[in-house]
Amino acid sequence: MEKSSIKQSGILWQLARAQSAKRLIPKRLKYLGRRLLPLESYDPQRWLSEDPYADVEEVSTYPGKVDVTLGIFKEFTRIHSFYIGACRELGVPYKVIDISGPDWLKQVRESGCDAFLVRPSGQITVWKQMFDERLKIIAYDLNKTIFPGYDAIWFYESKRRMHYWLQAHDVPHPRTWVFYDRQEALAFADATPLPIVFKTDFGSGAMGVRILTERGKLNRLVNRCFRKGIVKSGGDPRDRQWGSVLFQEFLPNVREWRMIRVGESYMGYQKLRRGQFHSGSQRFQYQRPPDRLLDWVRETTDRGDFRSMALDIFVTAEGDYLVNELQTTFALHVDEGIPMVDGEPGRFVYEPDPGAWRFEPGNFCRNKLCNLRVEALLEQLGVSTENLSPPEPSGPTES
């Protein structure tokens, strides 16, 4: 075993002991630590201990089954590692590259990689800004291919940017209002019917979402957004969002589907409500998505040329579809595939002739869907994926 692997194994052993000790800490103290400590002081040990590929080489040495090398951009919380697992399972050469340092341009230019796989950080605003800034240079000035594409990454975890894109492309979505002027926001708060939904710009699930039913609390929240600022639940205490506010109409009687497109593979399931929210409820219902919904997802993602996208879609009582969220990278709650037809997991593929959806059984969710993403990128590069290794388990999948 190489020295680096031995050292990393020792670190993982120490982290396992630390995690065992952490279970003895009262939940109240854990919550206090989460609120008071910077994210990079509180979570790095957990991120490393939960990385199933932490002990795996960062530059592949096995014989590749395709004549390309894919770069994998390192992510702060180590979720890039599932791209490592995908490349190893498929037999695709890879190289992990850290673009957070001062020599990031040199690393990209001298990497020798044919394209790059990206999983931008969604925990701290400044981390996301780093990815936005540097990926734009990589994609548009260095003319490098990145996956997912930059346009989808640009509005990842930004509800303002997502709203602007949906509005510009006439994609139906809940009515949304964004204010950068406190007096205008207060005037809206005084006049709008209640309840109204408040969302932080940055934050996944229901972490930054509140449903306001009282006028006084609504006005206090607006003032806070333009003065002290807001920290999303579970966020870094320094990462305050201030200077703007976003509201969305409250839709009480809707169903919600999580629909997924990666490459030409489509999947979906229903998100059930827990309390006031569908997002983050961890309650799901599996069934076949209607053809009309699959068609709608295909049309919507084609508008942006998106080949890695999760769409949270509200279904109104009238049967209309409204996009509630768009996320180009996302986690799954399953590791054995999404059951959609007679309890069997698989994917749907659109057949232009005769213009119908075909269900293909199998587990296509390996490594948080990164196997599918790697295959989609190779197909984008014009590389055949026929001879790639089948998706036999060689490491953990979704968490």
Sequence and secondary structure as in RCSB ss.txt:
>XXXX:A:sequence
MEKSSIKQSGILWQLARAQSAKRLIPKRLKYLGRRLLPLESYDPQRWLSEDPYADVEEVSTYPGKVDVTLGIFKE
FTRIHSFYIGACRELGVPYKVIDISGPDWLKQVRESGCDAFLVRPSGQITVWKQMFDERLKIIAYDLNKTIFPGY
DAIWFYESKRRMHYWLQAHDVPHPRTWVFYDRQEALAFADATPLPIVFKTDFGSGAMGVRILTERGKLNRLVNRC
FRKGIVKSGGDPRDRQWGSVLFQEFLPNVREWRMIRVGESYMGYQKLRRGQFHSGSQRFQYQRPPDRLLDWVRET
TDRGDFRSMALDIFVTAEGDYLVNELQTTFALHVDEGIPMVDGEPGRFVYEPDPGAWRFEPGNFCRNKLCNLRVE
ALLEQLGVSTENLSPPEPSGPTES
>XXXX:A:secstr
  HHHHHHHHHHHHHHHHHHHHTTS HHHHHHHHHHS HHHHSHHHHHHT TTTTS SB  S  SSS  EEEE  
TTSTTHHHHHHHHHHT  EEEE  SSTTHHHHHHTS  SEEE     SSHHHHHHHHHHHHIIIIIS   EES H
HHHHTTTBHHHHHHHHHHTT     EEEES HHHHHHHHHHS SSEEEE SB STTTTEEEE  HHHHHHHHHHH
HTT B  TTS TT  B S EEEEE   S EEEEEEEETTEEEEEEE  BTTBSTT   EE     HHHHHHHHHH
HHHTT SEEEEEEEE TT  EEEEEEESS   S SS  EEETTEEEEEEEETTTTEEEEEES   HHHHHHHHHH
HHHHHTT   TTS      S    
